[in-house]
Amino acid sequence: MAITQSLLDELWDFSDAAGSEARLRDAREEQTDAADRAELDTQVARALGLQERFAEAHAILDRIDVSDDALAARAALERGRLHNSAGDHEGAVAYFLAAADAASRAGRVFLQVDALHMLAIAEPAQAGEWTEAALAVLEDVDDPRTLRWRVSLHNNAGWAHVDARRFAEALASFERSRDAAARWGTPQQVIWADEAIAEARSRL
């Protein structure tokens, strides 16, 4: 597959799911490779899920050939997000586990970390373990876009600490998120990290 994360970054605006859906559909139509079209289909399904058009999203994923591990990872990941968004967290976990396994087999580290980060969201009681697993996967990574996951992982850990009223631990996680944002993230992520740090400090 030739669909890069940089292309997906250009097509996605998570504050505008409908607009993202339209761009993703247009990009799909421009592709001639079946695997590339299928990978973009998974993102169309994700955009539909964000609009709570779950039946349409599942129907798109039903058409994807999951004999390829990379496509299987994408499809399972988005299927899990649909279940999670619909409130079926137990069903979501099974798909996120399948996505992590398929991504590992395919050598798709970005997708593997995404699946582990979604497991931390779907299973809050085990969030710490899933976050540590995701960070461990990133240990040998040198791709800056993949390393950006450290921003979200530490941020999510920080808010979990806030919910548990562990404010010192939250501050440490937010500071790690801020460091990662400065190295690999976006300017907006740096701003959000600074706001989280200020919030944690106000609770100490």
C-alpha positions in Angstrom: 0.0 0.0 0.0 1.2 3.5 -0.8 -1.2 5.6 1.3 1.1 7.5 3.6 0.3 9.1 6.9 1.2 12.5 5.5 -1.5 12.1 2.9 -4.0 11.1 5.5 -3.0 14.1 7.6 -3.8 16.3 4.6 -7.2 14.7 4.1 -8.3 14.7 7.7 -9.8 17.5 9.7 -11.2 15.9 12.9 -13.3 19.0 13.6 -15.0 18.5 10.2 -16.0 14.9 9.7 -18.3 15.6 6.8 -15.6 17.6 5.0 -13.0 14.9 5.7 -15.4 12.2 4.3 -15.8 14.2 1.1 -12.0 14.6 0.7 -11.4 10.9 1.5 -14.0 9.8 -1.1 -12.4 12.0 -3.7 -8.9 10.7 -2.9 -10.3 7.1 -3.1 -11.6 7.7 -6.6 -8.3 9.0 -7.8 -6.5 5.7 -6.8 -6.1 2.9 -9.2 -4.6 0.4 -6.8 -7.2 -1.8 -5.1 -5.3 -1.9 -1.8 -4.9 1.9 -1.7 -8.6 2.3 -2.4 -9.4 -0.2 0.4 -7.2 1.7 2.8 -9.0 4.9 2.1 -12.3 3.1 2.5 -11.3 2.5 6.1 -10.9 6.2 6.6 -14.2 7.0 5.0 -15.7 4.5 7.5 -14.0 6.4 10.3 -15.4 9.7 9.1 -18.9 8.2 8.9 -18.5 6.9 12.4 -17.7 10.4 13.7 -21.0 11.4 12.1 -22.7 8.5 14.0 -23.6 6.9 10.6 -22.6 3.6 12.0 -24.5 1.3 9.7 -23.0 2.9 6.6 -19.5 2.7 8.1 -19.9 -1.0 8.9 -21.1 -1.7 5.4 -18.0 -0.1 3.9 -15.7 -2.2 6.2 -17.6 -5.4 5.3 -16.3 -5.0 1.8 -12.6 -4.9 2.7 -10.4 -7.9 2.1 -8.8 -8.7 5.4 -6.5 -11.4 4.1 -3.8 -8.7 4.0 -2.5 -8.0 7.5 -2.1 -4.2 6.9 -5.6 -3.9 5.6 -6.9 -6.2 8.4 -5.3 -3.9 10.9 -6.9 -0.8 9.4 -10.3 -2.5 9.2 -10.2 -3.9 12.7 -9.1 -0.5 14.1 -11.9 1.4 12.5 -14.4 -1.3 13.3 -13.3 -1.0 17.0 -13.7 2.7 16.9 -17.3 2.3 15.6 -18.1 -0.1 18.4 -16.5 2.2 21.0 -18.3 5.3 19.7 -21.6 3.4 19.8 -21.0 2.4 23.5 -20.0 -1.2 22.9 -16.7 -1.1 24.7 -16.3 -4.8 25.1 -16.9 -5.4 21.4 -14.4 -2.6 20.6 -11.7 -4.2 22.7 -11.8 -7.4 20.7 -11.3 -5.4 17.5 -8.5 -3.3 18.9 -6.7 -6.4 20.0 -7.0 -7.9 16.5 -5.8 -4.6 15.0 -2.7 -4.5 17.2 -1.9 -8.1 16.3 -2.4 -7.6 12.6 -0.4 -4.3 12.6 2.5 -6.1 14.4 2.5 -8.9 11.9 2.5 -6.3 9.0 5.2 -4.2 10.6 2.9 -1.2 10.7 4.1 0.4 13.9 1.9 3.5 13.6 -1.3 1.4 13.4 -0.1 -0.9 16.2 0.4 2.1 18.5 -3.0 3.5 17.4 -4.6 0.3 18.4 -2.9 0.1 21.8 -3.9 3.8 22.5 -7.5 2.9 21.6 -7.3 -0.1 24.0 -6.3 2.3 26.8 -9.4 4.4 26.0 -11.7 1.4 25.8 -10.4 -0.3 28.9 -9.7 2.6 31.3 -8.9 0.2 34.2 -6.0 -1.1 32.2 -5.1 2.2 30.5 -1.7 2.3 32.2 -0.7 -1.1 30.9 -1.8 -0.4 27.4 -0.1 3.0 27.4 3.2 1.5 28.6 2.9 -1.2 25.8 2.4 1.5 23.2 5.4 3.5 24.5 7.5 0.3 24.5 6.7 -0.2 20.8 8.0 3.3 20.1 11.3 2.7 21.7 13.1 1.6 18.5 11.2 4.1 16.2 12.9 7.0 14.5 10.1 8.3 12.3 9.1 11.7 13.6 5.4 11.3 12.6 5.1 8.0 14.4 6.9 9.4 17.4 4.2 12.1 17.6 2.2 9.4 19.3 4.2 10.1 22.5 2.3 13.4 22.7 -1.1 11.8 22.9 0.0 8.8 25.0 1.5 10.9 27.7 -1.4 13.4 27.5 -4.0 10.6 28.0 -2.0 9.2 30.9 -2.0 12.6 32.4 -5.8 13.0 32.3 -6.2 9.5 33.7 -4.1 10.6 36.7 -6.2 13.8 37.0 -9.4 11.7 37.1 -7.7 9.6 39.9 -6.7 12.8 41.7 -3.0 11.9 41.3 -2.0 15.4 40.4 1.8 15.1 40.8 1.8 12.1 38.5 -0.5 14.0 36.1 1.9 16.9 36.0 4.8 14.6 35.2 2.9 13.0 32.3 1.8 16.4 30.9 5.4 17.6 31.0 6.5 14.5 29.1 3.7 15.2 26.6 4.9 18.8 26.3 8.5 17.6 25.6 7.2 15.3 22.9 5.0 18.0 21.4 8.0 20.3 21.2 10.1 17.6 19.4 7.6 15.9 17.2 4.2 17.5 17.6 2.3 20.5 16.2 2.1 24.0 17.5 -1.4 23.3 18.7 -0.3 20.3 20.6 2.3 22.4 22.4 -0.5 24.9 23.4 -2.7 22.1 24.7 0.2 20.6 26.6 0.9 24.0 28.3 -2.8 24.3 29.2 -2.7 20.8 30.7 0.4 21.5 32.7 -1.2 24.7 34.1 -4.3 22.7 35.0 -2.3 20.1 36.9 -0.2 22.7 38.7 -3.4 24.4 39.8 -4.6 21.2 41.5 -1.4 20.5 43.5 
